[in-house]
Amino acid sequence: MNSKETFFACLRDEWIPLLRRLGFKGSGQRFQRDLDQVVHVIGVQVNKYGGSCCVNLGLHLRFLPFTNNQFLAPGEKIRAESCEFQWRLTPLGYTDYWWAFEQGVKAHLPLGLLDKASTGPVEAAHHLIHTFETYGEPRFQTVTTVAQVSEVIQVEDIERSWPISPLYSFTPGRAGLTMARIYEYLGNWERASEFARAGLSRVDQAKAVRIALEELLNRLEMQSSLS
């Protein structure tokens, strides 16, 4: 086997059984775990230039629409990059990380091996698995319910300057819309309105997001007046 085949064979033999024990389903480079309304997603992305890969992680809620206003159907699979919350699997101290499985590829080397010229594909695969066990799955375990997801971003995160903290693939306006929808689902209309207003204050030129925020805020105000 070449180095790429060796790397992915190691993931197949050691990482995929771990994912299955944790409740993930899937094969190859895409995996998904369904927890009622909460969906956890893993996707391995090979560098388009070859020689390395990263791991995209995603979190989606079934009641949240995609940008095309469609919803995740029962049993449907979703890619990490289509999830409402997206981030990269990384060791501590990084916001992006690529595992090199070929010699001479310019990518991050596993921590502790930075003083070496290169590392082998098996060592790289083991480091990826260790990173998931240490940082990936523990982070997923903090967001297994809608109530837990509702706490990951605060109104203050949207009101202050970019980026959203913790770092997700959000614009501030979109973050406000997403969090407002979550709190509407939970029946907390006051909190939902706070997020909607914060999102409107940071929406900039995203017309579709602005319209969705305005419609949501109007609906929340009507609900509050009837209660």
VMD Tcl script that draws the C-alpha trace (Angstrom):
set ca {
  {0.00 0.00 0.00}
  {1.10 3.57 -0.58}
  {1.12 6.12 2.25}
  {-2.42 7.35 1.57}
  {-3.80 3.83 1.54}
  {-1.92 3.03 4.75}
  {-3.27 6.16 6.45}
  {-6.89 5.47 5.56}
  {-6.55 1.76 6.32}
  {-5.48 2.70 9.83}
  {-8.49 4.99 10.20}
  {-10.74 2.22 8.87}
  {-9.38 -0.38 11.28}
  {-9.05 1.78 14.41}
  {-11.14 4.97 14.13}
  {-14.31 3.72 12.44}
  {-14.92 1.00 15.09}
  {-14.58 3.73 17.73}
  {-17.09 5.92 15.89}
  {-19.54 3.03 15.68}
  {-19.27 2.44 19.43}
  {-20.05 6.12 19.95}
  {-23.22 5.84 17.87}
  {-22.04 7.22 14.54}
  {-23.20 5.61 11.32}
  {-21.63 5.89 7.90}
  {-18.62 4.68 5.98}
  {-15.61 5.91 4.08}
  {-15.10 9.54 5.03}
  {-18.59 10.61 6.21}
  {-20.31 9.76 9.49}
  {-23.44 10.93 11.27}
  {-25.00 10.50 14.71}
  {-28.68 11.30 15.21}
  {-29.86 12.31 18.69}
  {-33.52 13.25 18.22}
  {-33.39 16.89 17.02}
  {-29.59 17.08 17.29}
  {-27.35 15.74 14.52}
  {-23.55 15.33 14.79}
  {-21.57 15.01 11.55}
  {-17.97 14.12 10.68}
  {-16.38 14.52 7.27}
  {-12.79 13.78 6.27}
  {-11.63 16.20 3.57}
  {-8.56 15.35 1.51}
  {-6.46 18.31 0.41}
  {-7.12 19.06 -3.26}
  {-3.36 19.07 -3.82}
  {-3.02 15.69 -2.13}
  {-0.89 14.46 0.74}
  {-2.97 15.61 3.70}
  {-6.49 15.82 5.09}
  {-8.54 17.70 7.63}
  {-11.64 16.67 9.57}
  {-14.75 18.83 9.32}
  {-17.20 18.61 12.20}
  {-20.81 19.72 12.03}
  {-23.80 20.18 14.30}
  {-27.30 20.61 12.94}
  {-30.79 20.79 14.44}
  {-33.59 19.17 12.47}
  {-35.99 22.09 12.96}
  {-33.51 24.58 11.47}
  {-33.96 25.20 7.73}
  {-31.05 25.20 5.31}
  {-30.33 28.34 3.30}
  {-32.77 27.05 0.64}
  {-35.48 26.83 3.35}
  {-35.58 23.03 3.13}
  {-35.37 20.83 6.23}
  {-33.40 17.67 6.95}
  {-35.72 14.77 6.19}
  {-35.95 11.72 8.49}
  {-33.11 9.36 7.69}
  {-31.42 11.88 5.40}
  {-27.66 12.27 5.54}
  {-26.02 15.69 5.75}
  {-22.51 16.88 5.00}
  {-20.57 18.73 7.70}
  {-20.27 21.80 5.48}
  {-24.09 21.96 5.21}
  {-24.60 22.00 8.99}
  {-25.64 25.18 10.75}
  {-22.67 24.91 13.16}
  {-19.34 23.97 11.57}
  {-15.77 23.75 12.83}
  {-12.54 21.87 12.27}
  {-11.12 19.11 14.41}
  {-7.87 20.48 15.81}
  {-5.48 19.90 18.68}
  {-5.50 22.49 21.44}
  {-4.21 25.86 20.30}
  {-5.18 25.58 16.62}
  {-8.17 26.85 14.62}
  {-7.23 24.77 11.57}
  {-5.24 21.56 11.22}
  {-4.25 19.20 8.41}
  {-2.77 15.73 8.89}
  {0.02 14.94 6.41}
  {0.11 11.31 5.29}
  {2.75 11.70 2.57}
  {6.42 12.61 2.93}
  {7.38 16.19 2.16}
  {3.86 17.60 2.30}
  {3.58 21.01 3.92}
  {0.97 20.41 6.57}
  {0.79 20.44 10.33}
  {2.84 17.72 11.96}
  {1.44 16.07 15.09}
  {2.32 17.83 18.31}
  {5.44 16.30 19.83}
  {6.84 15.47 16.41}
  {7.54 19.02 15.31}
  {11.27 18.48 15.82}
  {11.31 15.66 13.27}
  {11.58 16.06 9.53}
  {8.50 13.95 8.85}
  {6.21 11.35 10.33}
  {4.64 8.24 8.87}
  {1.03 7.71 7.81}
  {0.24 5.40 10.73}
  {1.54 7.94 13.25}
  {-0.50 10.66 11.56}
  {-3.64 8.50 11.67}
  {-3.08 7.71 15.34}
  {-2.69 11.40 16.10}
  {-5.96 12.17 14.29}
  {-7.76 9.50 16.30}
  {-6.24 10.76 19.55}
  {-7.25 14.33 18.69}
  {-10.84 13.25 18.08}
  {-10.96 11.32 21.35}
  {-9.42 14.23 23.27}
  {-11.13 17.23 21.67}
  {-13.67 16.17 19.04}
  {-16.00 13.82 20.89}
  {-15.83 15.76 24.19}
  {-16.98 18.88 22.34}
  {-19.80 16.94 20.70}
  {-20.86 15.74 24.15}
  {-21.42 19.34 25.25}
  {-24.11 19.73 22.56}
  {-26.32 16.64 22.66}
  {-29.60 18.47 23.39}
  {-31.30 21.56 22.00}
  {-31.02 23.21 25.42}
  {-27.25 22.71 25.40}
  {-26.96 24.09 21.87}
  {-28.91 27.18 22.95}
  {-26.02 28.12 25.26}
  {-23.10 27.95 22.81}
  {-23.49 31.54 21.57}
  {-24.55 34.52 23.67}
  {-26.14 37.78 22.56}
  {-22.91 39.53 23.57}
  {-20.96 37.34 21.13}
  {-23.04 38.72 18.26}
  {-22.96 42.32 19.42}
  {-19.18 42.49 19.70}
  {-16.81 42.53 16.75}
  {-16.14 39.55 14.52}
  {-15.42 36.66 14.95}
  {-18.19 34.89 16.79}
  {-16.74 33.17 19.83}
  {-16.63 30.19 20.07}
  {-15.53 30.09 16.45}
  {-18.14 28.67 14.07}
  {-18.72 29.33 10.38}
  {-21.15 32.15 11.07}
  {-21.64 35.73 10.09}
  {-23.01 37.68 13.07}
  {-26.36 38.19 11.33}
  {-26.73 34.50 10.57}
  {-25.73 33.61 14.13}
  {-28.46 35.89 15.47}
  {-31.04 34.26 13.18}
  {-29.99 30.74 14.14}
  {-30.04 31.40 17.87}
  {-33.37 33.23 17.62}
  {-34.88 30.21 15.86}
  {-33.52 27.90 18.55}
  {-35.07 29.94 21.35}
  {-38.35 30.21 19.44}
  {-38.37 26.41 19.25}
  {-37.76 26.27 23.02}
  {-40.65 28.69 23.62}
  {-38.46 31.45 25.05}
  {-39.75 34.32 22.91}
  {-38.05 37.05 24.93}
  {-34.62 35.49 24.46}
  {-35.39 34.78 20.80}
  {-36.24 38.46 20.27}
  {-32.96 39.53 21.87}
  {-31.00 37.38 19.42}
  {-33.09 38.55 16.47}
  {-32.45 42.21 17.31}
  {-28.73 41.54 17.82}
  {-28.61 39.79 14.45}
  {-30.39 42.69 12.73}
  {-27.85 45.11 14.14}
  {-25.01 43.13 12.47}
  {-26.64 41.77 9.31}
  {-24.90 44.13 6.83}
  {-25.73 43.33 3.17}
  {-27.20 39.83 3.59}
  {-30.69 40.58 2.27}
  {-32.14 37.10 2.78}
  {-30.93 36.97 6.38}
  {-32.31 40.44 7.07}
  {-35.73 39.49 5.70}
  {-35.77 36.26 7.74}
  {-34.81 38.16 10.90}
  {-37.49 40.80 10.36}
  {-40.16 38.16 9.72}
  {-39.09 36.21 12.79}
  {-39.08 39.31 14.98}
  {-42.58 40.26 13.78}
  {-43.82 36.76 14.52}
  {-42.28 36.82 17.99}
  {-43.87 40.17 18.77}
  {-47.27 38.82 17.72}
  {-46.80 35.75 19.90}
  {-45.83 37.90 22.87}
  {-48.88 40.12 22.44}
  {-51.18 37.09 22.44}
  {-49.67 35.51 25.53}
}
mol new
graphics top color blue
foreach p $ca { graphics top sphere $p radius 0.5 }
foreach p [lrange $ca 0 end-1] q [lrange $ca 1 end] { graphics top cylinder $p $q radius 0.2 }
display resetview
